[in-house]
Amino acid sequence: MSEHTGQDLLIDVYARISRAANGQTIKTDYQVEVCTEELAARGARVGQVFIDPSLSAWKRDVVRPDWDKLMARLESGAANGVIFYDVTRFSRKVLEGERLVEAAERGIRVWSLTGEFNLATADGRRHFREAMVAAAGESDKMAERIAHGKVRRARKGRTSGGPRSFGMPGLVSRPEGWEPGDPRELVPDEQMAAERAVITECYERILGGEPLPKVVRDLNWRGITTVNGKRWRQEALRKSLTRPVLAGLVTLNGQVVSRLVGVDPAVDEADWERLCAILAARPRGRPQGQVHRLTGLMACSTCGYTLHGTPRAYLPPYPDGSARREYRCRKDASHFGCGHNVIDAVAAETIVAEAVKARLGDPRRADRIAARLAQVREQRTSKLAEISALVESADNLALKTATWGVDRVDKAMKPILARLEQLRRELAALEGPEDADVAASEAAAEWDKAEAVGDTAAMRAMIRRAFPNLVLHPAARRGDRSPQRFAWDGPRRPAA
């Protein structure tokens, strides 16, 4: 080893998951250990240790944070060189190898366990480049084998691996510090059954017209998490509910090639198609009133126009750190109010919330409200809501014809139109009252739950039910936030 004596050089260590020729995993801890021993044998000091666990060195879209940090240190001269288990642990991309060659012009040392790549000489650079080309070629062959294997598995009704989907069998989530080769157990049947119950519930709610954001908020409020124990986000739930495997389908490049073998579907295929179409049709962005719950629900007593929520970022924030807001009778190019009626948003929302709970929970109204609750009415309301949501989805899909093409839109539209026809037949057979309400005794609890999960749509519906003619009077003095400014039962003045 004398020819490799480091002479007190500061050498960084880089490690990445490796597999030996016999298929055995060479863990990063072992790579760091043997590289550290080798540095001691060569008389060099260990600089910093960089590890990128379970990250590919040949996939173009994979970012290796520690590799980037290592290169920054080498290029800045903070370290005298680097040592790795073998060249394939450093990289499998020729361009990344060239970056190291350029860094070597500044005099850095490039070591592996078997020796040194002397990049200061033409022969050394040639040997290093040949090793990088061989590593890249090995990766290309590996990619071909993986792609061919995916096709074979898909045709046989098997998935191509990857993380376990919510509601499907598979291995438990990787614990912190896990590396390939560490043992893992299958997810218990009880957990999978519980997840499938959640999937069934989500399908029923969304197919019934409930918006995806509301379902996400409710799942988080109840403490239901993803397979990795994280809170749900809209895009995560959207992907989980639209995975083809839930309907027992195996896809390849977006096309169904077979049916899943050995696992019962979690949902009906027709329901899966309909839900995929509905979620694909829904436009992005928040609907009106999602942020400002009173927007459009209370009228100005002066001019009759409704007030709209407006952020006021230039004002000091609320005590909880959120941006200050207000409701204003706006007068501009798009709004034709008087421009003189305004109230702080949080103050208005607090006053209205207490008034809604008091009115809907008034015992004198309990008998009348409860008498209107009936199974037929609930069925009618549910079907009307689903019809409305499906019509909106169909309209949104029609707008995508230019970008999607007629065939794709027709395919997505088919399950929606079939369900619409079925719902309209069922609705025609129903008889009973068309309006819906909740029992007065449940009103406060319903509001509190909606507020806890941020269900703005539910709160707006209750406000309309309690105060269909809500009116706000102008302030008697600057900053007036008193309840006396609200006229709970109008009458509303026609808009000027």
N, C-alpha and C positions, 0 to 999 in steps of 0.2 A: 504493500500500500504506500510505500515511500514516495512513489511518483505522484501520488495524489495528496500529499501533505498540504493541509489548508493554511498553515502558518498563521493561525489565529484569525482566520477569515470569519466574517459574520454571514452565515448562510441560513436563508429561510427554508422552511420545510413545507411542501405542498402534498396533500393526500386527497384521494377520491376513491370511492368504492371500486374494487377491482375483483375480477374473477380469474382464477388460474385456469390453465389448460384443461384440468380435470373437472372444471365447473365449480370448484370450491371458492367461496367468497373470501377475499382478503380484506378484512375490515380496516377502516381508517386508523383506528387505535394501533393496530399492529404495524401499519405502514409508518406511522409517526415514530413508533418505538424503534424499529430497525433503522430508519433513516437517522434518528438521533444517535444511535449507537455507532453508525457508520461515520457520522460527523466527528464524534469523539475519537474514533480510530484514525481519522485523517487530520486530527489536530485543529479542527474548526469549531467555532462556537455557534450554538443555535440562536438564530435571530428570532423571527416570529413564525408561528405555526399556523398554516391556513388549511382549512378542511371544507370541502363541499360534499356533504353526504348525499347520496342518492340522486346526484345530478348528472345528466348525460353530458359527455364531452363532444358529441358529434351532432346532436339535434340543433338546428340553426336557431330556434326560438328559445332555447334554454339559456338563462343568465346564471352564471356562476359568480356570486358576489365575492367569495374569497379569492378566486382566481384573478378577478379585476383588482382587488386590493394588493395581491402579490405583484402583479405586473406594474402597478403604480409605484410600489417600493423599489422594484428593480430598476425601473426607468428613471426614478429620481435619484438613484445612488444610495438610498437608505440602507440597502443590503448589498453584500458583495457577490451574492449568487443565490442559487436555489438547488435543492436536492429533492428528487421524487423517487418513488419505488421503481417505476420504469416510465418510458416516454409516453405510453398510452394513458398513464395516470395524469400526466400534465395536460395533454390535449390529443384529440383525433382530427383536428382541423389544420390543414396546411397553412392557412393564413395566420392562425394563432402561433404556429411554429415560426413563421417569418417575423412576427413581432418580437419573439425572443431572440432571433438572430440579430435584429437591429439593436436590441438592448445590449447584446453581447459586444457590440462595437465600443461600448463604454467600459469594457473590461470585466463584466460580470462572469462568474463561473457557473456552469451548468452541469450538475452531477446527477447520476442515477446510482442505484446500488451496485451496478456492475462496472462502473467507471465514470469517465468524464467526457463530455462532448466539448472538444476544444474548438469553439466557434470563432476563435481568432485566426484559424488557418482554413485554407480552401478545402483540404481533405476533411477536417472536422465538421465544417458546414455541410459538405456533401453527405457524410455519414448521418448527420442529424436530420437532414432533409429526406434521405432515404427512409429513415426510421419513421418520420412523420407521414410520408406517403404510404408506407406499409400499414401504419395505424389507421389512416383514413380509408385505405382499401379494405381493411378488415371490418371497419364500421359500415362501409357500403354493402359488403356481403351480408353482414348482420341485418341491415335494414331490409334487404331483399328477402332473407329468410323470415323475418318478422312479418313482412307484408304478405308473403305466401301463406304463412301460418294463419294469419287473420282470415284470409279468404277461405281456407280449408275449415277452420273452426266455425265461421259464419254459416257455411253451407251445411254443416253438420248440426246446426242449431245450438252452437255454443258461443258465448261471448268472448271477446278478445282480452279479457282480464281488466286490470285497472282497479281503482278504488271501488268499494262496495257501494251500490246505489241504495238510497233510503227505501226500506221496505223489501229488500231483496237479500237472499242469503249471501254469505261471504265471510271474510275474516274481519275481526274487530279492528277498530282504528289503530293506527300505529301510535304507541305511547311515545312520550318525549324521550329523545335519545336513542330511538330504535334505529337499527341498521339492518340491511339485508343479511339474512342468515339467522337473525334472532327469532325465537319461537313466537307464534301468534295462534290464537284460538279462533274457532268459528263463532259467529254471533249466535247467542242463544235463541231458540225457537220463540220463547216468550217475547223477547225484544223485537224480533221480526214481526210477530203477530201484532204487537202494539203499534209498530210503525205502519203496518198495512191498514190498521184501523184509522190512523191519522190520514193516510192517503185517501181512503174511502170517504172520510168526512170532507176533505178538501175538494174532492171531485163533486160531491153532492152540493156543496156550497157554491162553488164556481159555476157549475152547470146550472145552478138555480138562479144565477144572475149576480151573485155576490162578488164584489171587486177583489182582485188579488191582494192589493195592499191591506185591506181589512182582514183577510185571512192570515196574512203574515203577522200583523200586529197581535191578533188573537193567539196565535201559536206561541209567540214570544211572551205574551202576558201569562200564559199557562205554563211556561217553563219547558215547552217542547223544543228540543234542539235537533240539529243536523246529526249525521252519523259521526261527525268529528266533535260533537259537543258544543257547537257554536250557535249563536243566535241566527234565526232565519233572515235572509234578505230576499227581496222580491225576485231577483234574477236566479238565486239559488233554488227557491221553491218552484219557479217556472221550469227550470231545467229538470228538477227532480220529478215533477208531475208529468212531464212530456217525454220522459225516457221511453223508448220503444219496448224495453224489456218488461216494463210494468204490464203491458198488454200481451206479453209472451212473444214478442217479435224480435228478431235479430236482423239488424241492418248493417249495410256496408256502403260507405260513401253516400249515405242518405237514402238508399234503396233497401226495401225489405227483401231479404234473400231466403229466410227460413223462419221456423218457429222454435222458440226456446225449448230445449229438451231437459226434462228432469225437474222443472220448477213450474208450479202453477202460476198463472197470471194473477196479478194483484187487482187488475181492473178489466172491465169488458172492452174489447177492441173498438166497438162503436163509440163508447164513451170516451176512450182515449183519442180517437180521431176528432170527435166533436170538441173536446177540451183543447186539443192542439190548435184547432181552427179558431176557437174563441180567443185564446191567448195570443195567437199570431195576429189577429185582427185588431186587438186593442191598441190604440195609439199611445205613444209615450207621453210623459209629462203629467202634471197634476191637474185634475179638473177644478173648475171654479169652486171656491169654498173649501178646498182641501187645507189651506193654510189659515184663511180668515173665515171662521165658521158662520159669522153673521152677514157675510157679503150677500146682498140681494134679499135679505129677509126682513129688514126694517126700513121703513120709509121716512123721509124727511117731512116733518109737519108743515114746513114752509112752502115747499115746491112740489112735494109728492113723489120725487124721484127716490130710488133706493140708495142706501149708503153702501160703499165698497171699502174693503180692507186695503190699507196702504202701509207699506213699511216706512219707517222714519229713521234711517240709519244714522242721520246726522245728530239725533238726540241721544242722550246717555242711555245705555241699555237698562233693561229691567234687573232687579237684584239677582236673578238666577243667571244672568249673563246673556239672555236672549235679546235679539234686536227689538227695539221699541216699535209698536204698531199703533194704528188708529183707524177708526171708521169715519169716512168723510163723504159728505154729499158733494161729489166732484163736479167741477165745471171746467171742461177742456174740449179738445177736438173730438173726443170719443164719448164724452159724458156731458149731460145737459142739465145738471142740477144747479142749485143756487150757489153752491160753493161756500156756504156760511155755517153749515151744521157739522160738527166734528166732536168725537169723544174718544178717549183712550181705549184701545182694543181690549186689554186685559180687564179693565174696570167694567166695560160693557159686557164682556163674556161672563164675568163672575156674577153680575147682577141678573143677567138673563138665565144663567144656569140655576140659580136659587129659585127664580120665579117659575121656571119650567117644572122643577121637582115639586114645588108647592102646589102648582095647579094640577098637574097630572096625578099627584098623590092626595088630592082633596077627597076626604071620605064622602062628601056629598055627591061626588061624581062617580064613586066606585060602582054603584049598582048599574048606572046607565052605561058606563064603559064596559063593565064585565058582561052585560047582557048582549053586547055587540060581538062578543068573541064566540066564534063557532067554527067547527071543523071545515065546513064548506067554504066559509069566508077565507080561512087561512089557505086553503087549497087554491082558491081563486087568486088571492094575492100573490102566492108563490108562482103560479103559472103566468100571471101577467108580468111579474118581474123578470122571469126567465125569457118570456117572449120579447120584452123590451130589450134585454141584453143581447139576445140573438139577432134581433133586427139591427141593432147598432153594430154588432160584429159583421153582419152581412154587408152593411153599408161601408164599413171600413175596409173589408176585403175587396169590394168593388173598386175602391180607390187605388188599390195596389195593382190593377191590371196592367198599367203601363210598365211597371218595374218587374212584376212577377211573370207576366204573360197570361193569356187566357186559360191555358190548360191547368196551370198550377192554381189559379184562382178558382176555377170550376171544381177541382179536386177538393180544395179546402172548403168550398161553399156547400158541397153535397151533404155532409152530415148535419150542417146547420139548417138547411132547408128541410131535410127530412124530419128533424126534431121540431121545427116550427109547425109543420103540417100536423104532427102528432099532438102537439100542445093545443093547437086551435081546435082540433076535434074534441079533446078532453074538456076544454073550456066551454065549448058550446053545450056540452052535456051537463054542466054545473048550473045550479040555481042557488041564489042566496045573495046577501048584501055584498056590495063591491068594496066598501070601505073597510079599513082595518085599524085596530087600536090595541093597546095593552091594558091589562088590569091596573087600576090606580095603585094598588098595593105594591106593584112591581116597578112603578115608574122611576122612583129614585134610584133603585138598584140598577135598573137598565141604564140610566144616565151615567151613574158612577162607573159602571163597567166600560161604557163607550168612551168616557173621558180617560180612564186608566190606560186603555189600549190605543188612544188617539183616533178613534173611529169617528171622524168628522161627519161622514155621511149620516150615520145614525143620529148624532146630536142635531144635525140640521133638520132631519125628519121630525124629531120630537119637538123642536122649536116651532116648526110649521104647524104641527098638530095642536100645540098648546096655545100659540099666538099667531093665528093666520093673518091678523091685521096689526102687527107690531109697528108702532110709530115712535120716532125719537124727536123731542123738541129741542130747539137750539139752547145753548148754555145760557143761564141767567148771569153768569159771571165767568171770568177766565178760569179754565181748568175744572169746570163743574162736572163732577162724575156721580151725581146723586141719582138714586132710583126714581126720583120725582120727574126726571126728564123723559121717562118711558111711559107711553100710553099703550097699555097692554091689549086693548081691544079697539084700537083705532077711534073713529073711522079714518081710513086712509084718504088723503086728498088726491084727486086725480093729478097725474103728472102734468106740469105746465107745458 
